[in-house]
Amino acid sequence: MCGFAGFIDFRHGSHRAVLEKMTQTLWHRGPDGEGLFFEQLDHYQIGLGHRRLAILDLSEAGKQPYTFGDWMLVYNGEIYNFQEIKISLQQAGYRFESSGDTEVFIKAFDCWGMAALDKCIGMFAFALYNRRTQQLYLGSDRAATKPLYYYYHQGILLFGSELKALLAHPSFVKTIDKQGVDAFFRYGYIPAPLSIFQHVQKNPVGHLVCFDCRQRKLTQLKYWNKFQSDTFLPYNEAQLLENLSALLTSACAYRMVSDVPVGIFLSGGYDSTWVAYQVAQGNFPSTKTFTIGFDDPQYDESAFASRVARRLGLPHYIYTCTLSDALAIVPQLPIIYDEPLGDSSAIPCVLLSQWASKHVKVILSADGGDEVFGGYARYVKACKTKDYLQKMPTALRLQLVERLLGRNFSPKVQKFIACAASDLQLLSLIKIQSQYYHKILTQQTSQAEAQRYLSDEPSTSDPINAMLAWDYQHYLPNDIMAKVDRACMYAGIEAREPLLDHRLVELMASVQGNVKIRDGTTKYLFKKIVHQAMPATMMQRPKKGFSIPLARWLGDKAFRTILHDNLHQTSLETSGLLDPKVCQQYLKDFLAGKTAYSTAVWHILQFQLWYKHWIDR
């Protein structure tokens, strides 16, 4: 697990010290070493920088940039099945000098080209340059688990694991993208390929970029997509459960391969419990489990996690997140995330990562289970809402919507109204946005219509699968995985995601939605498998998301100081993007006890803190 940065500069305005500065911004992603390559060519300059977090092959043989033949690689991630790929390459005549996956990855690309990605089970982002063809490949894994940003403007291509590395180059033009701002206030995150800055793109799920340095041409390629289909496997529950169970076991086993200590984020819910169970069954009894607790019983899951850890015989550590912890972390969020991120659970995620990093260097995190197996109650609610609204004549429904839109209803009512406004048969409630959020923006900003840029719209007519596909391609990588990756890497630990093994994703994409969510039961198949290992009575409890007591914390006197410092009129006017009157009214309504506005206030605060750190300084 590492971080990388680089450039192709046709203006010849870069130098080695610039590359070093870009790479140093990623020190937290790789505190174990640094590697730099800089070359001055006739038509352009190229720089590749790498920060290393040593997980596999701790020797100098694992250093990057890694060179083989005409290829040069900087890479972030893990190829879990590298040993099997290595055998195939040895049979093809390749020899190996190291025991890690980096050498395997570069030689696999040399042997099979882009088809090498089809053979890889793992999480990764990479920059791969060919000196002979003068082509640069930028790519990331099938869930965009590992981040990849790139910027192409005025004769310079910049790329890196985090946006801060691009910002460190003196040629970077910091022009805010209004579409990115609009997207943030729609979704609470900025979905790929958008970014908060113009000319910057985030690499979407399953995509690859090829940059031809001779022609100065950038081409985007999609190498993986399993959601555009209405062809499903014949339903045989026994066989399906057997196949699913085998893949789950394999996914966990692969992710325990490490030359450094491994731990588990354990909440006590179905997903993390299954991961912990697999580790316990795999003869890793000393694997430590880590849980974040809260002093508010409504949000605290630590007792459930402790019960699971005791049953599995795994060492368990609990840290209770307090308001004081939150106050200390909030100022760090713009530094950690580079872009505004509205997910308030970033606070406990950062805290948990920092605490776990004192004990382990690799952590198993059970993210993705809801998006792969169908775990959100909103899927059920959306289908019921759709069925109800379809009984209403379209003209009457849209007339009703027109009258209701823009009024200050609660977020739940706003989502229902937005659902009614759509003639699509399927919509995840993550996609359906509360219209009042757009009042936050000035009229010019809110006309940016960021949703036009969202690609890979699901074409399946299966409503549940379409919602799952939307969340997998947008919400999961741009909110959840961004949150976890940056939090863990800021603490210098690697997060591995067994439930995002692409083999699991592909299998579940071939299963009809009414099998994943059956008779109102979410995660029907996954829960059956977990119940074979853990008592159903132990697992069946109301689902709790990974969330914080946001309204209570924001309403505290100490937090009010932060709010007033950043949401006063002068501060709100600075960017010219937000409507100060509306923002202050939301703050006033929230402080008067209307807690439905807590999320809106939080999003405004996050944007203001980001703007103050990265722009207004």
Buried (B, 14 or more C-beta within 10 A) or exposed (E): BBBBBBBBBBEBBBEBEBBBBBBBBBEBBBEBBBBBBBEEEEEBBBBBBBBBBBBBBBEEBBBBBBEBEEBBBBBBBBBBBBEEBBEBBEEEEBEEEBBBBBBBBBBBBBBBEEEBBEBBBBBBBBBBBBBEEBBBBBBBBBBBBBBBBBBBBEBBBBBBBBBBBBBBBEBBEEEBBBBBBBBBBBBBBBBBBBBBBBBBBBBBBBBBBBBEBEEBEBEBEEEBBBBEBEEBBEEEEEEBBEBBBEBBBBBBBBBBBBBBEBBBBBBBBBBBBBBBBBBBEEEBEEBBBBBBBBEBEEBBBBEBBBBBBEBBEBEBBBBEBBBEBBBEBBEBBBBBBBBBBBBBBBBBBBBBBBBBBEBBBBBBBBBBBBBBBBBBBBBBBBBEBBEEBEEEEEEEBBEBBEEBBEEBBBBEBBBBBBBBBBEBEBBBBBBBBBBBBBBBBBEEBBEBEBBEBBBBBBEBEBBBBBBBBBBBBBBBBBBBBBBBBBBBBBBBBBBBBBBBBBBBBBBBBBBBBBBBBBEEEBBBBBBBBBBEBBEEEBBEEEEBEBEBBBBBBBBBEEBEEBBEEBBBEEBBEBBEBBBBEBBBBBBEBBBEEBBBBBBBBBBBBBBBBBBBBBEEE
